[in-house]
């Protein structure tokens, strides 16, 4: 849920006039889920891959800063590389949820994104194998993160 404001004028909405509110949950969790929920899959239609990576970098930088302010971590808490992997895993988890509800990729951009996620899985987790067991996936995830 995004709330936009023009401060009562006919001016174009600026980035400083945006609030994002998730009414479903507040509290600690996997930070990359927040970014994926905001950007995915709509990011393919509205943002280039470079812009998505820039937004992920801004979020990661702010996350590290807030962890330091709150005394809960710092730059070594989660690397940018690990955060990017977590973002892809968050996308996969959201895709799993949507597919379970009957969603199907219906645009060219969505199909491209599904292919990217499949390549990510094949490269990083299952090597294209259909026969992996849960423990093997768990081990590969631990190695990946």
Secondary structure, 3 states (H helix, E strand, C coil): CEEECCCCCCCCCCHHHEEECCCCCCCCCCHHHHHHHHHCCCHHHHCCHHHHHHHHHHHHHHHHHHHHHCCCCCCCCCCHHHHHHHHHHHHHHHHHHHHHCCCCCCCHHHHHHHHHHHHHHHHHHHCCCCCCCHHHHHHHHHHHC
